[in-house]
Amino acid sequence: MRMLKRASALILRRGITTYQSRLCKNDSLFRVHPSVSQALAENKPVVALESTIITHGMPYPHNLSTAKEVEAIVRAEGATPATVGVIEGEVHVGLSSEVLDHLARCKSSLKVSRRDLPYVISKGLSGGTTVSATMIAAHRAGIPVFVTGGIGGVHRDGENSLDISADLTELGRTPIAVVSAGVKSILDIGRTLEFLETQGVCVATYGALKNFPAFFSPRSGFTSPYQVCNPEEAAKLIASTLSLGLQSGVLLAVPIAEEHAATGQQIEEAIQAAVTEASAKGITGRDVTPFILQKVNELTEGKSLQANIALIHNNAKVGSQIACALSKQMTERKLKEKTHHHGKHSESDIVSINTMVLFSQRLAQYSTHKAVLLQVVIGGINVDFIAKGKTKTLHFGQTNPGSVCQSFGGVGRNIADSLSRLGISLLFISATGADSHSEAVLNYCKHMNTSGVARLEEQSTATYCAVITESGELSLGLGDMDIHQQITEQYVSQFEKQLSSATLVCLDGNIPISTIDYVCSIAKKHNINVWYEPTDSEKACKPFLSDAWKSLSYSSPNLAELCTMNKTLGIPTPEVLPSSLEEVLSVAVALSRPLLEHLHCLVVTLGASGVLVCGEYDAGSVNLQPRKQKRRRRLCAVHYPALTVTAEETMNVSGAGDSLAGALMAGILQRRDTDSCVRMGLLAARLSLASPHPIAPTLTLDSVDPNKVQTHWPKPSFMWIA
């Protein structure tokens, strides 16, 4: 018994949380997701995330896309996300995609704070956890770092109403590091900081200055007691708190990025107006914050929502980096302690050695840990203007009757949009100007992870104007695409970690040749599958100007682009493209054969004639699944006819090919069979043609599921490739 007491004291004094203690805490009321349990068991970094932002912070589908984007950012930084929520009376630490979707759609979810947990659990209800409830669950699971948007605080006139958020008292009694953008400016920030001091909470600003941020603004007019400059300093601060055995938390305040703080003044004015309206309407308590956030979003025409998402993305990135640094420091520290005490066998040292062995066994695993990111897309992002004539013939040199609409495109953006809507975790890398077009397109793309998009001063966001006939055929296209040359090798190399850990990387032909060559070299080094979308016949040649093309796995050219690829390699091609389907298929197969010496699969798009899939023979079809290594194989091709779309139904032809490619990729990443993958692509293309947007906003997994969409499927035709 004496030895047990000394062991307990040692563990508390050193701030060690063993996996065994976590398991003991994972009782019938708490469900820890297997991915989180495994990461904790192996001493890998884990980041806790709240869920009231899903249930009460944003409207659907922005709430769901933001939650998935934040989890993707955490994974990309090398940590495991653990979103916390209450599902039918059980606290879940780590949510599956199905549960996330359920919470995002559910209109009866409760807002669950510390005081609400007993009632919600006793009644078997569901809800999103606030900062305080998430801290409780994270601490119980053994997760030391928690990322949120902003914490609650002392409400204005709180000295009279005593309306003080439970977040503050939780920080005073739960040893968790909370990474947030400070305190919402609708609160009394000065009194909030005073209250945190009374609670014994260590507050530090993350960055070069001590300015305490106010959510949408990097400066609140108040300063933090302390400051940490980087993840390593923040991790040391957290480790010190845990080692001292203090039962209070740490608040790390991360200012919003300057490029998004530019709209801060407008948002602050809207907040003041919303606060006044809330007071006039008698809105109090927990209903105040959701009301104000919704009102501010209306008043700022969505700018506050965009800034909100941006700061959450930034917090997730910083918090994940801190979690990784903390995990590394704790591992190294315990190894040193084990080495220092080696050979000494007092009762306390026996406990120390037994505990430290676990960490020493995991060091190599930690150093080789990679984030799980399904896809990285690198390519163009455009603002499109689509002009459709209302007559059969367009007459150049004069005004033609028609309609003009604005949409958002770019091949890379379109594919990333398609994949995001189909539930694929991805990072989109691109470049825009710091202009109104950029604000508009990024606001439209808030369901995507656009953290890899650079906004460049003195540059113009790419614009594209397409003139199409009444029947939907492209008559003329004009584009200002110069900014795509800023997607340089140097810029993209910042994301080498994400590239080297992705299951699939997609490149579009808009990016510079040097960038394509760089990504192909990374693919060759790490055995990564790369999909090249050639964009147009002029740009199709880019990877084929060197041996870079030999590192590609997939490409989706049309027949003209396929000819360009062959010409670049010095292979003869027809001077005039054939017109009959039989001849088209024959030429496409012949031109695909040389490329399949190195590429795994070619998807040749044939417009109204459908798509020809060429590659390795497997069970009567083409094997689309990513290959692990190159090998000799038997080649074949399968032709899938297109689904019928009438001229009256056709609204936009600029995104059909990208929709097809994106849905195909999604099917491949979801390990569906070849027929299902191609049919998903054809259904997505049909939706695009009938939509004013390149990627139909109605695109979902259900809308392209061949088993759920009733349509006539023409029989595909099979052929061998000699």
TIFI-270357 format. One line per field, with one value per residue (C-alpha): residue number from 0; x, y, z. Coordinates in steps of 0.1 Angstrom, whole numbers, plus 5000, padded with zeros to 4 digits. Example, Ala and Ser with C-alpha at 12.3 -4.5 7.8 and 13.67 -1.06 7.14 Angstrom:
residues 2
pos = 0|1
east = 5123|5137
north = 4955|4989
up = 5078|5071
END
This chain:
residues 722
pos = 0|1|2|3|4|5|6|7|8|9|10|11|12|13|14|15|16|17|18|19|20|21|22|23|24|25|26|27|28|29|30|31|32|33|34|35|36|37|38|39|40|41|42|43|44|45|46|47|48|49|50|51|52|53|54|55|56|57|58|59|60|61|62|63|64|65|66|67|68|69|70|71|72|73|74|75|76|77|78|79|80|81|82|83|84|85|86|87|88|89|90|91|92|93|94|95|96|97|98|99|100|101|102|103|104|105|106|107|108|109|110|111|112|113|114|115|116|117|118|119|120|121|122|123|124|125|126|127|128|129|130|131|132|133|134|135|136|137|138|139|140|141|142|143|144|145|146|147|148|149|150|151|152|153|154|155|156|157|158|159|160|161|162|163|164|165|166|167|168|169|170|171|172|173|174|175|176|177|178|179|180|181|182|183|184|185|186|187|188|189|190|191|192|193|194|195|196|197|198|199|200|201|202|203|204|205|206|207|208|209|210|211|212|213|214|215|216|217|218|219|220|221|222|223|224|225|226|227|228|229|230|231|232|233|234|235|236|237|238|239|240|241|242|243|244|245|246|247|248|249|250|251|252|253|254|255|256|257|258|259|260|261|262|263|264|265|266|267|268|269|270|271|272|273|274|275|276|277|278|279|280|281|282|283|284|285|286|287|288|289|290|291|292|293|294|295|296|297|298|299|300|301|302|303|304|305|306|307|308|309|310|311|312|313|314|315|316|317|318|319|320|321|322|323|324|325|326|327|328|329|330|331|332|333|334|335|336|337|338|339|340|341|342|343|344|345|346|347|348|349|350|351|352|353|354|355|356|357|358|359|360|361|362|363|364|365|366|367|368|369|370|371|372|373|374|375|376|377|378|379|380|381|382|383|384|385|386|387|388|389|390|391|392|393|394|395|396|397|398|399|400|401|402|403|404|405|406|407|408|409|410|411|412|413|414|415|416|417|418|419|420|421|422|423|424|425|426|427|428|429|430|431|432|433|434|435|436|437|438|439|440|441|442|443|444|445|446|447|448|449|450|451|452|453|454|455|456|457|458|459|460|461|462|463|464|465|466|467|468|469|470|471|472|473|474|475|476|477|478|479|480|481|482|483|484|485|486|487|488|489|490|491|492|493|494|495|496|497|498|499|500|501|502|503|504|505|506|507|508|509|510|511|512|513|514|515|516|517|518|519|520|521|522|523|524|525|526|527|528|529|530|531|532|533|534|535|536|537|538|539|540|541|542|543|544|545|546|547|548|549|550|551|552|553|554|555|556|557|558|559|560|561|562|563|564|565|566|567|568|569|570|571|572|573|574|575|576|577|578|579|580|581|582|583|584|585|586|587|588|589|590|591|592|593|594|595|596|597|598|599|600|601|602|603|604|605|606|607|608|609|610|611|612|613|614|615|616|617|618|619|620|621|622|623|624|625|626|627|628|629|630|631|632|633|634|635|636|637|638|639|640|641|642|643|644|645|646|647|648|649|650|651|652|653|654|655|656|657|658|659|660|661|662|663|664|665|666|667|668|669|670|671|672|673|674|675|676|677|678|679|680|681|682|683|684|685|686|687|688|689|690|691|692|693|694|695|696|697|698|699|700|701|702|703|704|705|706|707|708|709|710|711|712|713|714|715|716|717|718|719|720|721
east = 5000|5029|5044|5011|5008|5043|5037|5005|5024|5052|5028|5009|5041|5055|5023|5022|4990|4994|4973|4961|4946|4929|4914|4900|4883|4867|4836|4801|4793|4824|4832|4867|4870|4895|4918|4920|4926|4954|4970|4969|4982|5012|5018|5011|4996|4959|4938|4904|4877|4843|4810|4788|4803|4786|4753|4749|4777|4771|4743|4742|4762|4789|4790|4798|4823|4841|4842|4857|4882|4894|4899|4918|4940|4948|4957|4978|4999|5006|4980|4948|4915|4891|4859|4837|4800|4771|4753|4721|4733|4770|4800|4820|4856|4863|4834|4829|4820|4785|4781|4795|4769|4741|4751|4754|4719|4701|4679|4671|4707|4712|4741|4758|4779|4792|4758|4739|4759|4740|4706|4715|4731|4703|4677|4697|4698|4723|4741|4772|4797|4807|4843|4837|4821|4848|4875|4859|4858|4893|4908|4890|4904|4939|4941|4961|4954|4920|4913|4883|4872|4868|4860|4831|4837|4822|4792|4788|4772|4784|4793|4756|4741|4768|4765|4799|4806|4813|4843|4862|4855|4864|4897|4903|4897|4906|4943|4938|4955|4928|4939|4915|4913|4908|4874|4845|4843|4806|4819|4837|4872|4889|4867|4872|4910|4906|4883|4908|4935|4913|4908|4946|4946|4978|4970|4995|4993|5007|5029|5054|5032|5013|4981|4951|4929|4892|4881|4876|4903|4939|4939|4913|4930|4941|4974|4981|5003|5026|5035|5049|5065|5063|5049|5079|5076|5038|5045|5070|5044|5018|5043|5053|5016|5011|5043|5034|5002|4981|4945|4940|4943|4963|4947|4967|4952|4960|4953|4934|4956|4961|4946|4913|4914|4910|4873|4874|4862|4831|4824|4829|4804|4779|4785|4776|4744|4736|4743|4719|4692|4696|4692|4661|4645|4653|4675|4696|4718|4729|4707|4727|4758|4740|4717|4745|4767|4737|4729|4765|4767|4736|4749|4783|4769|4788|4822|4820|4813|4843|4865|4851|4861|4895|4903|4892|4914|4943|4937|4935|4969|4986|4970|4981|5016|5016|5002|5030|5057|5043|5042|5077|5089|5072|5087|5122|5118|5107|5135|5160|5144|5146|5183|5191|5175|5188|5201|5185|5157|5140|5102|5095|5121|5105|5072|5092|5110|5079|5060|5088|5094|5061|5074|5108|5091|5070|5097|5105|5068|5063|5092|5078|5042|5024|4992|4964|4953|4934|4941|4960|4948|4971|4957|4939|4910|4890|4860|4840|4815|4793|4775|4749|4733|4696|4699|4713|4741|4763|4773|4807|4812|4777|4756|4738|4708|4716|4721|4753|4760|4789|4802|4835|4858|4893|4901|4919|4891|4864|4880|4886|4850|4837|4858|4848|4811|4817|4832|4869|4895|4917|4940|4936|4968|4964|4968|4945|4948|4940|4909|4871|4871|4892|4869|4839|4854|4868|4835|4818|4845|4841|4830|4866|4899|4915|4942|4968|4955|4979|4963|4988|4989|4992|4980|4946|4925|4922|4890|4876|4848|4831|4807|4785|4759|4722|4730|4757|4788|4818|4822|4849|4868|4889|4910|4933|4953|4987|4984|4986|5023|5026|5018|5055|5077|5089|5054|5042|5073|5059|5034|5058|5047|5011|5021|5043|5015|4986|4969|4965|4978|4959|4976|4960|4978|4975|5005|5041|5061|5087|5060|5047|5083|5088|5056|5064|5098|5081|5057|5086|5105|5075|5056|5026|4999|4995|4966|4973|4943|4957|4932|4936|4955|4983|4990|4987|5024|5038|5048|5059|5086|5108|5107|5083|5054|5068|5059|5022|4996|4964|4955|4921|4927|4903|4913|4930|4950|4959|4973|4994|5009|5019|5033|5054|5069|5076|5049|5029|4993|4965|4965|4927|4907|4882|4844|4828|4827|4844|4873|4875|4878|4904|4926|4921|4932|4962|4973|4968|4991|5025|5015|5004|5040|5043|5008|4985|4953|4941|4905|4899|4869|4849|4823|4788|4803|4811|4844|4871|4889|4923|4946|4954|4929|4913|4882|4867|4873|4901|4917|4913|4926|4960|4989|5017|5044|5049|5047|5041|5004|4977|4960|4924|4899|4862|4840|4811|4785|4775|4741|4717|4714|4693|4703|4675|4689|4725|4734|4772|4798|4829|4828|4815|4849|4861|4830|4836|4872|4864|4837|4859|4887|4862|4851|4886|4895|4864|4876|4846|4846|4853|4817|4806|4835|4828|4791|4796|4816|4790|4762|4784|4790|4753|4746|4772|4758|4724|4737|4748|4778|4808|4803|4766|4758|4734|4763|4763|4773|4736|4731|4759|4753|4745|4725|4703|4698|4673|4686|4691|4727|4739|4760|4798|4819|4852|4883|4919|4949|4976
north = 5000|5024|5017|5023|5057|5067|5056|5078|5108|5104|5102|5133|5152|5145|5152|5118|5104|5068|5049|5025|5055|5066|5032|5032|5065|5053|5040|5034|5072|5080|5065|5072|5067|5039|5063|5086|5056|5043|5077|5082|5047|5054|5089|5106|5141|5145|5177|5180|5200|5212|5207|5236|5253|5225|5225|5262|5282|5280|5271|5238|5229|5254|5238|5204|5215|5236|5207|5185|5211|5217|5179|5178|5206|5188|5156|5176|5190|5155|5152|5132|5152|5143|5162|5159|5156|5140|5113|5097|5101|5092|5115|5107|5117|5115|5114|5094|5112|5098|5112|5146|5147|5138|5165|5191|5183|5177|5207|5194|5192|5209|5232|5211|5228|5214|5220|5203|5171|5152|5160|5153|5120|5109|5116|5100|5132|5146|5179|5199|5204|5239|5248|5237|5203|5196|5204|5178|5151|5159|5158|5125|5110|5123|5149|5180|5203|5216|5240|5262|5295|5318|5312|5327|5353|5379|5394|5432|5444|5411|5429|5433|5403|5378|5364|5347|5318|5284|5283|5305|5285|5253|5268|5273|5237|5215|5212|5216|5240|5259|5274|5301|5335|5351|5363|5374|5411|5411|5404|5425|5415|5434|5418|5384|5387|5397|5367|5343|5357|5351|5315|5310|5305|5312|5334|5339|5354|5334|5355|5384|5407|5405|5421|5400|5393|5398|5371|5390|5416|5408|5436|5441|5470|5447|5427|5392|5387|5365|5356|5326|5330|5295|5259|5249|5277|5270|5233|5241|5263|5235|5209|5231|5234|5196|5189|5212|5193|5225|5217|5248|5253|5274|5299|5304|5334|5333|5365|5361|5364|5400|5394|5384|5411|5438|5434|5435|5471|5464|5433|5452|5478|5451|5435|5467|5469|5433|5437|5467|5447|5417|5440|5456|5422|5410|5381|5368|5340|5312|5326|5358|5345|5325|5355|5380|5357|5352|5389|5399|5374|5390|5426|5419|5398|5367|5384|5375|5339|5338|5355|5330|5300|5316|5320|5285|5271|5292|5280|5244|5248|5265|5241|5211|5223|5229|5194|5179|5199|5189|5152|5154|5172|5148|5118|5132|5142|5108|5092|5114|5106|5069|5072|5093|5067|5036|5010|5026|5005|5024|5019|5053|5046|5012|5031|5057|5031|5010|5042|5055|5023|5029|5063|5049|5022|5048|5073|5058|5055|5092|5103|5085|5094|5109|5127|5110|5133|5117|5142|5174|5194|5220|5243|5273|5292|5316|5339|5328|5348|5326|5342|5320|5330|5327|5322|5292|5313|5339|5368|5383|5420|5428|5424|5390|5384|5361|5357|5363|5349|5348|5316|5303|5280|5271|5234|5228|5246|5227|5194|5203|5216|5183|5162|5183|5179|5142|5139|5137|5152|5174|5205|5229|5249|5278|5316|5346|5384|5403|5418|5417|5387|5368|5376|5365|5331|5322|5330|5307|5280|5280|5244|5235|5235|5266|5271|5265|5294|5324|5359|5381|5419|5437|5406|5400|5370|5349|5356|5337|5346|5318|5325|5295|5289|5281|5244|5247|5245|5267|5295|5316|5318|5347|5344|5364|5336|5352|5347|5309|5314|5324|5288|5283|5254|5275|5282|5246|5232|5246|5218|5190|5172|5171|5161|5132|5118|5122|5092|5111|5144|5162|5188|5209|5222|5259|5256|5262|5234|5237|5231|5201|5187|5193|5175|5146|5143|5142|5115|5094|5097|5088|5065|5089|5086|5118|5127|5152|5171|5187|5217|5223|5210|5237|5229|5191|5189|5203|5170|5154|5180|5160|5126|5140|5123|5089|5097|5103|5076|5090|5116|5126|5142|5147|5134|5166|5168|5131|5139|5168|5144|5120|5147|5160|5125|5124|5098|5102|5114|5119|5153|5154|5140|5113|5119|5085|5068|5037|5056|5078|5048|5032|5063|5069|5033|5036|5069|5057|5026|5044|5064|5033|5022|5044|5057|5034|5046|5070|5084|5098|5122|5121|5148|5136|5102|5094|5083|5057|5042|5025|5006|4973|4945|4931|4909|4919|4957|4983|4984|5020|5014|5031|5009|5003|4995|4993|4959|4942|4940|4931|4962|4969|4997|5001|5027|5041|5061|5095|5102|5122|5160|5180|5215|5231|5215|5225|5257|5254|5233|5246|5222|5188|5173|5185|5171|5138|5137|5148|5122|5095|5103|5103|5068|5056|5070|5053|5021|5016|4992|5006|5007|5026|5051|5059|5061|5085|5106|5105|5115|5144|5156|5155|5176|5201|5205|5213|5238|5275|5266|5244|5222|5218|5229|5199|5175|5150|5113|5104|5124|5104|5070|5047|5025|5054|5074|5058|5062|5040|5029|5020|4989|4997|4981|4962|4960|4947|4969|4951
up = 5000|5009|4975|4957|4974|4965|4929|4927|4942|4917|4887|4899|4906|4872|4853|4837|4823|4815|4789|4816|4835|4803|4798|4834|4827|4794|4812|4798|4796|4775|4741|4727|4690|4680|4661|4692|4716|4694|4691|4729|4735|4713|4728|4695|4694|4697|4695|4711|4692|4704|4686|4694|4664|4644|4663|4670|4655|4618|4594|4574|4553|4564|4598|4584|4559|4585|4609|4583|4572|4607|4612|4579|4590|4623|4604|4579|4608|4621|4649|4654|4657|4685|4680|4712|4712|4731|4711|4727|4762|4757|4755|4723|4721|4683|4659|4627|4595|4598|4633|4623|4595|4619|4643|4615|4602|4635|4645|4680|4693|4726|4737|4764|4790|4824|4841|4812|4811|4838|4824|4788|4796|4819|4792|4764|4744|4719|4716|4708|4737|4747|4757|4793|4785|4758|4784|4808|4781|4768|4803|4810|4779|4786|4758|4770|4740|4729|4700|4697|4680|4710|4746|4766|4793|4816|4798|4797|4829|4844|4876|4882|4864|4874|4838|4836|4812|4826|4803|4827|4858|4839|4829|4867|4876|4846|4835|4797|4773|4753|4720|4709|4692|4726|4738|4717|4715|4726|4761|4788|4780|4808|4835|4817|4821|4857|4864|4847|4870|4900|4888|4885|4848|4829|4799|4771|4736|4708|4686|4687|4708|4741|4726|4737|4707|4705|4682|4649|4658|4667|4693|4720|4738|4766|4770|4781|4812|4791|4755|4736|4702|4687|4692|4712|4737|4740|4746|4774|4791|4789|4801|4831|4841|4839|4858|4886|4891|4890|4885|4863|4826|4802|4777|4746|4727|4689|4670|4637|4606|4595|4560|4576|4603|4576|4578|4616|4619|4598|4619|4652|4641|4632|4666|4684|4663|4671|4708|4709|4690|4714|4744|4728|4722|4757|4745|4774|4786|4763|4734|4732|4714|4686|4680|4677|4655|4631|4631|4625|4596|4580|4585|4571|4542|4551|4558|4595|4587|4564|4591|4617|4595|4588|4625|4633|4606|4619|4655|4643|4626|4655|4681|4662|4659|4697|4703|4682|4699|4733|4724|4712|4743|4767|4749|4750|4786|4797|4778|4796|4830|4822|4812|4843|4866|4848|4873|4904|4918|4946|4948|4931|4904|4896|4889|4868|4847|4841|4830|4808|4789|4771|4758|4747|4727|4709|4700|4666|4658|4666|4644|4614|4620|4589|4587|4568|4541|4512|4485|4477|4447|4431|4404|4392|4408|4386|4387|4356|4335|4314|4284|4267|4234|4228|4191|4171|4156|4173|4152|4160|4158|4171|4203|4205|4228|4257|4294|4315|4349|4372|4387|4403|4384|4377|4370|4403|4422|4404|4412|4448|4451|4437|4460|4491|4483|4480|4515|4506|4530|4509|4508|4479|4469|4446|4444|4441|4442|4473|4456|4456|4432|4457|4486|4466|4454|4488|4505|4480|4487|4525|4524|4511|4529|4511|4537|4509|4488|4487|4485|4468|4469|4435|4417|4400|4407|4376|4355|4326|4302|4282|4253|4246|4220|4226|4224|4250|4228|4237|4210|4225|4257|4272|4303|4325|4341|4348|4386|4381|4374|4411|4422|4422|4432|4461|4474|4469|4487|4519|4518|4511|4543|4531|4496|4508|4530|4506|4490|4457|4444|4415|4393|4367|4336|4347|4371|4360|4345|4373|4399|4380|4378|4416|4426|4403|4420|4454|4440|4427|4461|4482|4458|4456|4430|4409|4386|4359|4345|4313|4312|4275|4244|4248|4284|4281|4271|4303|4322|4289|4282|4306|4324|4349|4332|4341|4377|4369|4377|4362|4336|4321|4287|4259|4224|4214|4246|4242|4208|4223|4249|4222|4199|4227|4231|4194|4187|4154|4157|4132|4114|4116|4145|4135|4137|4139|4173|4161|4147|4178|4201|4178|4178|4216|4223|4200|4216|4251|4246|4247|4278|4297|4297|4328|4337|4357|4340|4314|4314|4279|4279|4246|4252|4241|4233|4269|4284|4276|4305|4297|4320|4337|4331|4363|4365|4332|4335|4342|4376|4388|4424|4431|4424|4450|4425|4387|4371|4338|4331|4306|4292|4282|4276|4285|4268|4288|4268|4282|4299|4278|4285|4261|4247|4268|4300|4293|4312|4316|4298|4317|4346|4332|4327|4361|4377|4360|4371|4407|4412|4396|4421|4450|4439|4437|4471|4485|4470|4448|4418|4384|4371|4402|4399|4362|4368|4397|4373|4345|4370|4383|4348|4340|4372|4361|4326|4340|4366|4362|4383|4371|4401|4409|4445|4446|4442|4471|4475|4472|4440|4422|4438|4409|4434|4444|4412|4388|4352|4321|4319|4284|4283|4283|4256|4263|4242|4246|4241|4222
END
